[in-house]
Amino acid sequence: MITRGNRTSMVCRAASILLLLSSGIAAEKKAVRLEGEYHIVSSGQEIGVEKYVLETSAEGFKSMSLLDLRNPGPGLKRVSLETRMETDAQYVPRSYELKSEIDGEKGTIRGSFAPNQAIFEYSGKGVSLRNGLLLGSRYTILDSNVFHHFIFLARLFKYNEGKKSQIFEVLIPQEKDTGTVSITELKKETMLVKGKKTSVTCLLLDSGALQINLWVDSERIPRKISVPGKGIDVLHGD
């Protein structure tokens, strides 16, 4: 027989369970925020910095970045890029925006996405145009001179599976193009991170036209990105 006292106790216990469940759900929905920066080095000289923020939640990822780059060679001298992107849990984009300023000339790229296709709107120099691209079901963005995008590939890559190359489809909005890259795990190394010796995995990314070396830590963040063909090293700030 359930007395009034028992009934009250049961209600209190049920309320406590619901409160615990609510707290757990709230904790799961809380976004995890990662902030970092990459320093771009050419011929031993720092020529730019990219600052980025990456937020992780149950729904997917949000990223923001700001790049300030000084081109040491002839031609263009100053490049500023600001990006915002949202993706699903597999880094497939839901929205993308890039604002650029190149030697004082401003431009904007906005991307919208549907299954197997992307549509970009480009504006700048008084001209606007739209461009559509067909894609597979699984791809991610790897835009030109946006270095935190390598984090997405580093986290999609499956580690400790030998030296067999893994193929990924990528979208390059600034180039108005798509492509594929192969990534191969080479070896383990040790490098200094925040003054401590840290184990990193060396990956080789090959686009066919360019080879890029990545040194990736246990959190799947590239600590160093090297483009030997361009004489560029990109170092993650401690």
C-alpha positions as CSV (number, residue, x, y, z in Angstrom):
1,M,0.0,0.0,0.0
2,I,1.3,3.5,-0.9
3,T,0.8,6.0,1.9
4,R,0.9,9.7,1.5
5,G,4.4,9.8,3.0
6,N,5.6,7.2,0.5
7,R,4.0,9.0,-2.3
8,T,5.7,12.3,-1.4
9,S,9.1,10.5,-1.1
10,M,8.6,8.9,-4.6
11,V,7.8,12.3,-6.1
12,C,10.9,13.8,-4.5
13,R,13.1,11.0,-5.8
14,A,11.6,11.4,-9.3
15,A,12.1,15.1,-9.2
16,S,15.8,14.5,-8.2
17,I,16.3,12.1,-11.1
18,L,14.7,14.6,-13.6
19,L,17.0,17.3,-12.2
20,L,20.0,15.1,-12.7
21,L,18.9,14.2,-16.3
22,S,18.4,17.9,-17.1
23,S,21.8,18.8,-15.8
24,G,23.4,16.0,-17.9
25,I,21.6,17.2,-21.0
26,A,22.7,20.8,-20.4
27,A,26.3,19.6,-19.9
28,E,26.1,17.7,-23.2
29,K,24.9,20.8,-25.1
30,K,27.5,23.1,-23.7
31,A,30.0,24.1,-26.5
32,V,33.7,23.4,-26.1
33,R,35.7,26.4,-27.2
34,L,39.3,26.2,-28.6
35,E,41.3,29.3,-29.4
36,G,44.7,29.3,-31.1
37,E,46.9,31.0,-33.6
38,Y,49.2,30.0,-36.5
39,H,52.4,31.9,-37.3
40,I,53.4,31.9,-41.0
41,V,57.1,31.9,-41.7
42,S,58.9,32.3,-45.0
43,S,62.7,32.1,-45.2
44,G,63.0,32.3,-41.5
45,Q,60.9,35.5,-41.3
46,E,57.4,35.7,-39.9
47,I,55.1,37.2,-42.5
48,G,51.7,36.7,-41.0
49,V,49.5,35.4,-38.2
50,E,46.1,33.6,-38.3
51,K,44.0,33.7,-35.1
52,Y,41.2,31.2,-34.9
53,V,38.3,30.0,-32.7
54,L,36.8,26.6,-33.0
55,E,33.6,25.7,-31.1
56,T,32.4,22.1,-30.7
57,S,28.9,21.1,-29.8
58,A,26.6,18.1,-30.2
59,E,25.2,19.7,-33.4
60,G,28.6,20.2,-35.0
61,F,31.3,22.9,-35.3
62,K,31.6,26.6,-35.7
63,S,34.9,28.3,-36.7
64,M,36.1,31.8,-37.0
65,S,39.4,33.1,-38.1
66,L,41.3,36.3,-38.9
67,L,44.5,36.2,-41.0
68,D,46.9,39.1,-41.5
69,L,49.6,38.3,-44.1
70,R,52.4,40.4,-45.6
71,N,53.6,38.9,-48.9
72,P,57.4,39.3,-49.0
73,G,57.7,38.7,-52.7
74,P,56.8,40.9,-55.7
75,G,53.2,41.9,-56.4
76,L,50.6,41.8,-53.7
77,K,51.9,43.1,-50.3
78,R,49.1,42.8,-47.8
79,V,46.3,40.2,-47.4
80,S,43.6,40.1,-44.7
81,L,41.1,37.2,-44.5
82,E,38.2,36.8,-42.1
83,T,36.3,33.6,-42.1
84,R,33.2,32.1,-40.5
85,M,31.9,28.6,-41.0
86,E,29.4,26.1,-39.5
87,T,29.6,22.4,-40.2
88,D,28.0,19.2,-39.1
89,A,29.7,16.6,-36.8
90,Q,31.7,15.3,-39.8
91,Y,32.9,18.7,-40.9
92,V,30.6,18.9,-43.9
93,P,29.8,22.7,-44.2
94,R,26.4,24.2,-43.5
95,S,27.5,27.8,-44.1
96,Y,30.7,29.7,-45.1
97,E,31.7,33.3,-45.3
98,L,35.0,34.9,-46.2
99,K,35.7,38.6,-46.2
100,S,39.0,39.6,-47.8
101,E,41.0,42.7,-48.2
102,I,44.0,42.5,-50.6
103,D,46.0,45.6,-51.0
104,G,43.0,47.7,-50.0
105,E,40.5,46.0,-52.3
106,K,37.7,44.3,-50.5
107,G,35.7,41.2,-51.4
108,T,33.2,38.7,-50.0
109,I,32.4,35.1,-50.5
110,R,29.3,33.5,-49.1
111,G,28.5,29.8,-49.5
112,S,25.2,27.9,-49.1
113,F,25.0,24.2,-49.1
114,A,22.5,21.4,-50.1
115,P,23.1,17.7,-50.5
116,N,25.9,17.1,-53.0
117,Q,26.2,20.8,-54.0
118,A,27.5,24.1,-53.0
119,I,26.6,27.6,-54.3
120,F,28.9,30.5,-53.8
121,E,28.2,34.2,-54.2
122,Y,31.3,36.3,-55.0
123,S,31.4,40.1,-54.7
124,G,34.2,42.6,-55.1
125,K,35.6,45.3,-57.4
126,G,32.1,46.3,-58.3
127,V,31.3,42.8,-59.7
128,S,29.2,40.0,-58.3
129,L,28.7,36.4,-59.5
130,R,27.3,33.0,-58.5
131,N,29.1,29.7,-58.9
132,G,27.7,26.2,-58.3
133,L,29.8,23.1,-57.6
134,L,28.8,19.4,-57.5
135,L,30.2,17.3,-54.7
136,G,30.0,13.9,-53.0
137,S,28.2,13.3,-49.8
138,R,31.3,13.7,-47.6
139,Y,33.7,16.6,-48.0
140,T,35.1,19.5,-46.1
141,I,36.4,23.0,-46.8
142,L,40.2,23.5,-47.2
143,D,40.4,27.1,-48.4
144,S,43.5,28.9,-49.6
145,N,45.6,30.4,-46.9
146,V,43.2,29.4,-44.1
147,F,45.4,27.2,-42.0
148,H,43.0,26.2,-39.2
149,H,41.1,24.2,-41.9
150,F,43.8,21.6,-41.7
151,I,42.4,20.8,-38.2
152,F,39.3,19.3,-39.9
153,L,41.3,16.9,-42.1
154,A,43.6,16.0,-39.1
155,R,40.5,15.0,-37.2
156,L,38.8,13.1,-40.1
157,F,42.0,11.1,-40.7
158,K,42.0,7.6,-39.1
159,Y,45.3,7.0,-37.3
160,N,47.4,3.9,-36.7
161,E,46.1,2.1,-39.8
162,G,49.4,1.7,-41.5
163,K,50.8,3.7,-44.4
164,K,47.9,3.2,-46.7
165,S,46.7,6.6,-48.1
166,Q,43.3,7.9,-47.1
167,I,41.4,10.0,-49.7
168,F,39.3,13.1,-48.8
169,E,37.3,15.4,-51.0
170,V,37.8,19.1,-50.4
171,L,36.2,22.3,-51.5
172,I,38.3,25.4,-52.2
173,P,36.0,28.4,-52.3
174,Q,38.6,31.0,-53.3
175,E,39.6,28.9,-56.2
176,K,36.0,28.2,-57.2
177,D,37.0,24.5,-57.3
178,T,36.9,21.1,-55.7
179,G,39.5,18.4,-55.5
180,T,40.8,15.4,-53.6
181,V,43.8,15.1,-51.3
182,S,45.5,11.9,-50.1
183,I,46.8,11.7,-46.6
184,T,49.4,9.2,-45.4
185,E,50.7,8.5,-41.9
186,L,54.5,8.6,-42.0
187,K,55.9,8.2,-38.5
188,K,55.9,9.4,-34.9
189,E,58.1,12.2,-33.7
190,T,58.7,14.3,-30.6
191,M,58.5,18.1,-30.6
192,L,58.4,20.8,-27.9
193,V,54.8,22.1,-27.2
194,K,54.4,24.7,-24.4
195,G,57.9,23.8,-23.3
196,K,57.2,20.1,-23.0
197,K,58.2,17.2,-25.2
198,T,55.1,16.1,-27.0
199,S,54.5,13.1,-29.2
200,V,53.2,14.0,-32.7
201,T,52.2,12.1,-35.7
202,C,53.7,13.1,-39.1
203,L,51.3,13.1,-42.0
204,L,51.9,13.7,-45.7
205,L,49.1,15.5,-47.5
206,D,49.3,15.3,-51.3
207,S,47.0,17.2,-53.6
208,G,48.8,16.1,-56.8
209,A,50.1,19.6,-57.4
210,L,51.4,20.2,-53.9
211,Q,52.7,18.2,-51.0
212,I,52.2,19.4,-47.4
213,N,53.6,17.9,-44.2
214,L,51.6,18.0,-41.0
215,W,52.8,17.3,-37.4
216,V,49.6,16.5,-35.4
217,D,49.3,16.2,-31.6
218,S,47.1,13.9,-29.6
219,E,44.2,16.5,-29.7
220,R,44.4,16.2,-33.5
221,I,45.7,19.8,-33.9
222,P,48.5,20.3,-36.4
223,R,51.3,21.9,-34.4
224,K,53.3,22.5,-37.6
225,I,52.4,22.7,-41.3
226,S,55.2,22.8,-43.8
227,V,54.9,23.5,-47.6
228,P,58.4,22.6,-48.9
229,G,57.5,23.6,-52.5
230,K,56.6,27.1,-51.4
231,G,59.3,27.5,-48.7
232,I,56.5,28.1,-46.1
233,D,56.3,26.8,-42.5
234,V,53.2,27.5,-40.4
235,L,53.7,27.0,-36.6
236,H,51.0,26.7,-34.0
237,G,51.5,29.2,-31.2
238,D,52.1,27.8,-27.7
